[in-house]
Amino acid sequence: MRHCKAANGDADIDAAWLSSDLAQRDGAEVLARQVRARTSRLDILVNNAGVERPGSIETLNPDDLDETLAVNARAPVQLVAALLPELSASKAASVVNVTSIHEWVPYPGNVAYGMAKAALAMFTRTASIELAPKGIRVNNLAPGAVATDINRELLTEIGHERFASWIPAGRVAEVDDMVGPALFLASDASLYVTGTTLVADGGYGRNVVRY
């Protein structure tokens, strides 16, 4: 455990930094065991790990497809399953699966990523039904274009101004823009919300997606 300053700087909190390779078949279980060693109750699980390996149907490397599906879709399913006892021990557990507007908006040349996010979105809808009797809510957070390490090179290649012109809100999102939506889904403010997708994309998904 590490003693850390809270984001607002007002209080100290205990935090543990755990790691695992979710591309490996046992990666989720390795992480779950580390969690179980530290707590018997889990209130919030955010599945945000992801990889993006661009490639068309014609050029996609099968290994890249396997890795993308493993990290973006398989691992969240495994983590939820492995941590069900801890989630069930919470009075109001929330699972937030970070998908993308590409769970429903096709992006030519990025077939593996779109497939994985669509699969994760369907898992959310199924899990919300199965886990509701246990008091566990499961929702998707679907960002649009957000400046992160996973796409920073692409944004630079296309050009931020050009990319921003495709987004009705007029800019590419920053990571902080996702904090409010994520907190809503994770908190008691959304106690009656499950099985849905909260889109935070500045209107990008309603516009014509160019490439």
C-alpha positions as CSV (number, residue, x, y, z in Angstrom):
1,M,0.0,0.0,0.0
2,R,1.1,3.6,-0.7
3,H,0.1,6.7,1.2
4,C,-1.0,9.2,-1.4
5,K,-2.5,12.7,-1.5
6,A,-6.0,12.8,-2.8
7,A,-6.7,14.6,-6.1
8,N,-8.0,17.7,-4.3
9,G,-5.0,17.8,-2.0
10,D,-7.2,17.8,1.2
11,A,-6.8,14.3,2.5
12,D,-4.5,11.3,2.4
13,I,-5.6,8.0,1.0
14,D,-4.2,4.5,0.9
15,A,-3.6,3.1,-2.6
16,A,-2.0,0.0,-4.0
17,W,-0.5,0.0,-7.4
18,L,-1.1,-3.5,-9.0
19,S,-0.1,-4.7,-12.5
20,S,-0.7,-7.6,-14.8
21,D,-0.4,-8.3,-18.5
22,L,-4.0,-8.6,-19.7
23,A,-2.9,-9.8,-23.1
24,Q,-2.0,-13.1,-21.4
25,R,-4.8,-15.7,-20.8
26,D,-4.2,-15.7,-17.1
27,G,-3.5,-12.0,-16.8
28,A,-6.9,-11.1,-15.4
29,E,-6.8,-13.8,-12.8
30,V,-3.3,-12.7,-11.8
31,L,-4.7,-9.2,-11.2
32,A,-7.8,-10.4,-9.5
33,R,-5.7,-12.4,-7.0
34,Q,-3.7,-9.3,-6.1
35,V,-7.0,-7.4,-5.5
36,R,-8.4,-10.2,-3.4
37,A,-5.2,-10.2,-1.2
38,R,-6.0,-6.6,-0.3
39,T,-9.8,-6.4,0.0
40,S,-12.9,-8.5,0.3
41,R,-15.1,-5.8,-1.1
42,L,-14.9,-3.9,-4.5
43,D,-17.2,-1.0,-5.1
44,I,-16.0,0.2,-8.5
45,L,-14.3,-1.6,-11.4
46,V,-13.3,0.4,-14.4
47,N,-12.1,-1.6,-17.4
48,N,-10.0,0.9,-19.2
49,A,-7.0,-1.1,-20.4
50,G,-6.8,-1.1,-24.2
51,V,-4.6,-1.5,-27.2
52,E,-5.1,-0.4,-30.8
53,R,-3.5,-2.1,-33.7
54,P,-4.7,-0.5,-36.9
55,G,-5.1,-2.7,-40.0
56,S,-7.6,-3.3,-42.7
57,I,-9.3,-6.7,-43.3
58,E,-6.7,-7.3,-46.0
59,T,-3.6,-6.3,-44.0
60,L,-4.4,-7.1,-40.3
61,N,-1.9,-9.3,-38.6
62,P,-3.7,-12.2,-36.8
63,D,-1.5,-11.7,-33.8
64,D,-2.6,-8.0,-33.6
65,L,-6.2,-9.2,-33.8
66,D,-5.7,-11.7,-31.0
67,E,-4.0,-9.1,-28.8
68,T,-6.6,-6.5,-29.4
69,L,-9.5,-8.8,-28.6
70,A,-7.7,-10.2,-25.6
71,V,-7.0,-6.9,-23.9
72,N,-10.0,-4.9,-25.0
73,A,-12.8,-7.5,-24.7
74,R,-11.7,-10.8,-23.1
75,A,-9.9,-9.3,-20.1
76,P,-12.9,-7.3,-18.9
77,V,-15.1,-10.3,-19.0
78,Q,-12.5,-12.3,-17.0
79,L,-12.0,-9.6,-14.5
80,V,-15.7,-9.2,-13.8
81,A,-16.1,-13.0,-13.4
82,A,-13.1,-13.3,-11.2
83,L,-14.1,-10.4,-8.9
84,L,-17.8,-11.2,-8.6
85,P,-17.6,-12.2,-4.9
86,E,-15.9,-8.8,-4.1
87,L,-18.3,-6.9,-6.3
88,S,-21.3,-8.7,-4.7
89,A,-20.0,-7.7,-1.3
90,S,-20.6,-4.0,-2.1
91,K,-23.9,-2.3,-1.4
92,A,-23.8,-0.6,-4.8
93,A,-21.1,-2.0,-7.0
94,S,-20.5,-0.3,-10.4
95,V,-18.6,-1.7,-13.4
96,V,-17.6,0.9,-16.0
97,N,-16.4,-0.5,-19.3
98,V,-14.6,2.0,-21.4
99,T,-15.6,1.4,-25.0
100,S,-15.6,4.0,-27.7
101,I,-17.9,5.6,-30.3
102,H,-16.4,2.9,-32.5
103,E,-18.5,0.3,-30.6
104,W,-21.1,1.4,-33.3
105,V,-19.3,3.7,-35.7
106,P,-17.2,1.8,-38.2
107,Y,-13.7,3.1,-38.8
108,P,-12.2,1.7,-42.0
109,G,-8.6,0.5,-41.5
110,N,-9.2,-0.3,-37.8
111,V,-11.2,-3.4,-37.9
112,A,-9.8,-5.1,-34.8
113,Y,-10.4,-2.2,-32.5
114,G,-14.0,-1.7,-33.6
115,M,-14.7,-5.4,-33.2
116,A,-13.3,-5.5,-29.7
117,K,-15.2,-2.4,-28.5
118,A,-18.5,-3.7,-30.0
119,A,-17.9,-7.0,-28.2
120,L,-17.3,-5.2,-24.9
121,A,-20.4,-3.2,-25.4
122,M,-22.5,-6.3,-25.8
123,F,-20.9,-7.9,-22.8
124,T,-22.0,-4.8,-20.8
125,R,-25.6,-5.2,-21.9
126,T,-25.6,-8.9,-21.1
127,A,-23.8,-8.5,-17.8
128,S,-26.2,-5.8,-16.7
129,I,-29.1,-8.2,-16.9
130,E,-27.2,-11.1,-15.3
131,L,-25.7,-9.1,-12.4
132,A,-28.6,-6.8,-11.5
133,P,-30.0,-9.3,-9.0
134,K,-26.6,-9.1,-7.3
135,G,-26.8,-5.3,-7.0
136,I,-24.1,-4.8,-9.6
137,R,-24.5,-2.1,-12.2
138,V,-22.6,-2.4,-15.5
139,N,-22.4,0.5,-18.0
140,N,-20.3,1.6,-21.0
141,L,-18.5,4.9,-21.2
142,A,-17.9,5.7,-24.9
143,P,-15.4,8.4,-25.5
144,G,-14.9,10.0,-28.9
145,A,-11.5,11.4,-29.9
146,V,-9.4,11.9,-26.7
147,A,-5.7,12.8,-26.7
148,T,-4.0,9.9,-25.1
149,D,-0.8,7.9,-25.6
150,I,-2.8,5.3,-27.7
151,N,-3.6,7.9,-30.4
152,R,-1.3,10.9,-29.9
153,E,0.8,9.9,-32.9
154,L,-2.3,9.6,-35.2
155,L,-3.6,13.0,-34.0
156,T,-0.3,14.6,-34.8
157,E,-0.2,12.9,-38.2
158,I,-3.7,14.1,-39.1
159,G,-3.4,17.4,-37.4
160,H,-5.3,18.6,-34.3
161,E,-7.0,21.4,-36.1
162,R,-8.1,19.2,-39.0
163,F,-9.4,16.5,-36.6
164,A,-11.2,19.1,-34.5
165,S,-13.0,20.3,-37.6
166,W,-14.8,16.9,-37.7
167,I,-16.1,17.3,-34.1
168,P,-19.1,19.5,-33.6
169,A,-17.7,20.6,-30.2
170,G,-14.8,22.0,-32.1
171,R,-11.9,20.3,-30.3
172,V,-10.3,17.0,-29.5
173,A,-11.1,16.0,-25.9
174,E,-8.5,15.8,-23.1
175,V,-8.5,13.0,-20.5
176,D,-10.0,15.3,-17.9
177,D,-13.1,15.6,-20.1
178,M,-13.9,11.9,-19.2
179,V,-13.6,12.3,-15.5
180,G,-17.2,13.7,-14.9
181,P,-18.9,11.0,-17.0
182,A,-16.8,8.3,-15.4
183,L,-17.6,9.6,-11.9
184,F,-21.3,9.7,-12.7
185,L,-21.4,6.0,-13.7
186,A,-19.2,5.0,-10.8
187,S,-21.2,6.9,-8.1
188,D,-24.5,6.6,-6.5
189,A,-25.8,9.3,-8.8
190,S,-26.4,6.6,-11.3
191,L,-27.9,4.0,-9.0
192,Y,-30.8,3.4,-11.4
193,V,-28.6,3.3,-14.5
194,T,-27.4,0.0,-15.9
195,G,-26.9,-1.7,-19.3
196,T,-26.5,1.6,-21.1
197,T,-23.8,3.6,-22.9
198,L,-22.9,7.1,-21.9
199,V,-21.4,8.8,-24.9
200,A,-18.8,11.6,-24.3
201,D,-17.7,12.6,-27.7
202,G,-18.5,16.2,-28.4
203,G,-21.0,15.1,-31.0
204,Y,-18.3,13.3,-33.0
205,G,-20.3,10.1,-33.4
206,R,-23.3,12.0,-34.8
207,N,-21.1,13.6,-37.5
208,V,-19.5,12.0,-40.5
209,V,-16.4,10.2,-39.4
210,R,-13.6,10.8,-41.9
211,Y,-10.2,9.1,-42.2
